[in-house]
Amino acid sequence: MDTPRQKKSGGLSDNRNRGTAAVPTEIAQNLKVADEDAAFKYDNAARNLVAEKPILAYILKSALDEYKECSVQEIAERFIEGTPKVADTAVYPDHPDRSDNPGMMDGDDKIEGFSTADKSQRDGTVYYDIRFLAVLPQSGELAEVFVNVEIQNDDTPGYAIPKRGIYYASRMISSQRGTIFKNQEYGKIKKVVSIWICEDSAISRSDTINRYAFTEECLRGDFHEKKQDYDLMTVVVLRLGDKGEKSKDDAIRLLSKMFSDSLGYDEKIDALHDEFKISVSREIDKGVLSMCNLSMGVYNKGKMEMAYELYGMGIPVEKIASAAQVSIETLKEWLANREEMLVK
């Protein structure tokens, strides 16, 4: 039975069988323009912030066993960059070098280096959000790890995130041919890691880290290959969500606070400096401010309201999801939450 408020608003339960009405052209166009503009600006700010070496160091420590015994500062200063040397000088010349701030990780070190585009004549171009080189600390040799980090606003985009991660990692492996190795020199293949940060996950999936990697299964006999000869591809998915800000994992907690809609600029800056011991450079400060101004929470609320309006007009969920550029599962969660609020 509909409440008076539901009837007045068009109701959520009385509009599910209204035919195949199309999303009004003007609304669809406004959604598309707003989506492209806001998403581009927000994603750019998020990538720039996460690309700071101290933040990547927290991610590597949580995601890979190779860095488990290293301090975050050691990872940031020694193992991220792709060349076997310590980066002691700030990237931006008008900022102090790391040696001027003992005990604090320099926030001026951003990953730069090779192109973030991986081209293939057959498969087209794959763009990585962040791609950098990292040195394995315990290998006994100067092996390099290729890592890409992808930021997802929706962890249910219509496919399983690990599948896309495996595809990206595979492309990073194949792109080594002609650069890292030639012809039959497969022994030179370097490990690749594909890390996915899902900032907006359902409560049941939030505050979780899942890792997918090759393992050896000896089906007969007692022969074993060296682990470094098959452990060449790893996919890691970090899901933040509502429980992330109180996580016991440092990377989840750090990222959750940076992506939080409830924390303000000052609180985020204080967390970086006091809790995570990261020296806040001009670039980090700019990134945090931009993300606060372009909050995806605020942006998604606008999309939600538009979705509610379209649903009230009898537009099928498939068309609304397509216009809003979200998965049907995400849209249904929005509508279910809305219906609960109206009933209350």
Steps between C-alpha positions, in 0.01 A plus 500: 500500500640838397537775752366848408859614448564220252188579300585868487851429378383251240590204724771244457281191511235608248731581210665171419272396215444817305629378169823598330509876535824659390720730704416859390774623266574815702534310828716234337725767348530686832591176675762423235662844513494515881637147521788560262603835648475411869643151459798626301587771753452275801691205352786729403523642852481150650771363272733789578456449873539121499808532274695659784771259609412489873142400419613238250736368767208433735319320216801280415553404863140383536470341156824304456685263733832617354463828691338363816814527712603842367402828657278727294770766495756249373266392220435861398866600504673188368273270307265716293622652173618220279872568521729345764587822679375711788313813398628757748407820318148640478347493152396863523809722543322760713426242774747370761686173453403196704806540723352823638207311650633198693227262608252637248440367149543765236172570327674653199599168347246415233537211261593621157685300236368292212172537314176387662369380164553144381441474125422193296399495135255220567350597835515879485637722776472426872542796734632448852406745774842478659791289381842486657796277570587354838799296618450173687679538835567132579600350167875537548514658156375821350183355358231744401126481551266673260196628686187674382240645736140549387236697689140381470195700612275195458619151596207335320531650150339202327804271519726361771786738581759215517429412135588851388803496728623177340452653155704807594773288658512280190545806282786616721666160458461497122622861470841390636574320173736715300609704802574271796547188289529405134427186303518198735650680803200420723725464803528879508127560554441722803217472749195721449247612757156645432351677802138617508363748752120489524393804697124445502426141610196356672535440875524123446808553280656802670828491694627198306814411305503210254808377320514273195826339389657197332584208729666168432306176552715189490264231371755218488854455627698743708644758259453873557589799286645808665218727606646800319472306172119476512395769747490757221148641515302630797167679516396673822160657572463742792141590584449802721134577573333612822713285733828610348568805718522278811689216333793337675683499167698820449456519122123449516469755780721757324320470166158495664573825679629663183188392306263572790197724449457556875852626576590856413818641354664580836422155641655329198813712512537435875459126441772498236745689719423369848369148447688391188815712537486643150646843440223693323651656190334758280394226259344285771326804646364585155383143445315478830332834442394404149354170616306675776357747247422225250371245749350201321252472784359842416515419130327163540224656709413714199494192280287318757242778505486494122459120509213529749331754276534280192375196691198699613430577134483128426836468323629139510798442729714378210462834320558701819816304580628555147430874513656537847795277398473274803436128525143374536600353838616842623183666373282242674688565825427873462131434438473251787658749741265770373195278552607422857532873571153570360343222704654643817 
